[in-house]
Amino acid sequence: MNNSSCTPNELTCSVMPTHISYAYLGMLLALGLPLNGLALWVFCCRLRRWTETHVYMVNLAAADLCLLCVLPFMLYSLKDRSEDTLLCQLSQGIYLANRYMSISLVTAIALDRYVAVRHPLCARGLRSPRQAAAVCVALWVLVIGSLVLRWLLREQDGGFCFSNQCRQHPQTVAFSLLGFYLPLAVLGFCSLQVLTVLRQRPDTDSGQAEATQKAAHMVWANLVVFTVCFLPLHVVLTWRLATGLNTCAIYGALYVTSKISDANCCLDAICYYYMAKEFQEASALAGPPSAKAYKSQDSVCMTLS
C-alpha cells in the first residue's frame, strides 16, 4: 500500500468513535433535540400568522432534528465497522440529505431577507408564505435527487456506507462542494447587502438604533455560524479532490470537521428565538429612502420575517 491510499479497515480505525465522540454526541442531542423540538412546537402550534421566515424555519428545524436523530446510528455504523447494510446506507443518506438541506434553507432565508430589504417594492410579488413553501419543496426535491444520483455513483465505485469511503467517486465529492460553495457565495452576498442597508438607515431615536444593531448582529451571527460549522469540512473535501490523496490523515480530518458541522443543528435552534423578532423590529425602516413613501403601516413589502 502506498502513502496515498487507505484500506477500509485502516479508515475505520482512524475514525473509530471514542469516549470524546460519545460525549460530544450526547451534548448535541441534549441541546439540539429539545431546542429544535420546542422550535417546531412554537412555529406550528403557537404562532397565529405564518410568514416566509417561519416557513423556512420550520423546514430548517425539521432537517436539524432528522440529522440529530440519525447521529447515533452513524456512530454505531462506524463502531460496528458495517459494510453496506441497509441501516448504514439509510443513516448516511438521511445524514447527508439533512446537512445540505440545512445549508440550502439558511441560504434561502438570507436570499429572502435580501429581497425584502434591498428590493422592498418588488418583494410584495416575490414573497409570500406559499411561495416560501414552494421553495422548500423544490429544495427538498433537489437535495434528495442529487443524493440519489450520488448514491448511484457510489454504488458503482465501492459502496455508500461511512466505512467504505476509501473507494469514493470524485463526482460525489463534487456534489458536496457545489452544495456548499454556491450557497456560501449567495449567503455572503446577501448578508453583506443587508448589512449595507442597515448601516445606511438613519437612526431617528435610540430604539430604532438598537433594533438596527440587533438585526446587524443577527446577520453577522448567522454568517459566522454557517462559515465556522461548514467551511472546515469543505476545505478538507476540496483539498482531497484537488490532490487525490486518500490517506488516513485526510479521513481523520474529515471525521473531525464533520463533527464540527453537526454543531450547526444546535446553533441554528438558538438563532430561531431571536431572528424573527429582531428583523421584525428593524425591517420597518430598513429599506432605502425612496421606498419609504410607498410603505403603509400594514404593508408586508419590507418585513424580514
C-alpha positions, 0 to 999 in steps of 0.5 A: 500500500502506498502513502496515498491510499487507505484500506477500509479497515485502516479508515475505520480505525482512524475514525473509530468513535471514542469516549470524546465522540460519545460525549460530544454526541450526547451534548448535541442531542441534549441541546439540539433535540429539545431546542429544535423540538420546542422550535417546531412546537412554537412555529406550528402550534403557537404562532397565529400568522405564518410568514416566509421566515417561519416557513423556512424555519420550520423546514430548517428545524425539521432537517436539524432534528432528522440529522440529530436523530440519525447521529447515533446510528452513524456512530454505531455504523462506524463502531460496528465497522458495517459494510453496506447494510441497509441501516448504514446506507439509510443513516448516511443518506438521511445524514447527508440529505439533512446537512445540505438541506440545512445549508440550502434553507439558511441560504434561502432565508438570507436570499429572502431577507435580501429581497425584502430589504434591498428590493422592498417594492418588488418583494410584495410579488416575490414573497409570500408564505406559499411561495416560501413553501414552494421553495422548500419543496423544490429544495427538498426535491433537489437535495434528495435527487442529487443524493440519489444520483450520488448514491448511484455513483457510489454504488458503482465505485465501492459502496455508500456506507461511512466505512467504505469511503476509501473507494469514493467517486470524485463526482460525489465529492463534487456534489458536496462542494457545489452544495456548499460553495454556491450557497456560501457565495449567495449567503455572503452576498446577501448578508453583506447587502443587508448589512449595507442597508442597515448601516445606511438607515438613519437612526431617528431615536435610540430604539430604532438604533438598537433594533438596527444593531440587533438585526446587524448582529443577527446577520453577522451571527448567522454568517459566522455560524454557517462559515465556522460549522461548514467551511472546515469540512469543505476545505478538507473535501476540496483539498482531497479532490484537488490532490487525490490523496486518500490517506488516513490523515485526510479521513481523520480530518474529515471525521473531525470537521464533520463533527464540527458541522453537526454543531450547526443543528444546535446553533441554528435552534438558538438563532430561531428565538431571536431572528424573527423578532429582531428583523421584525423590529428593524425591517420597518425602516430598513429599506432605502429612502425612496421606498419609504413613501410607498410603505403603509403601516400594514404593508408586508413589502419590507418585513424580514420575517 
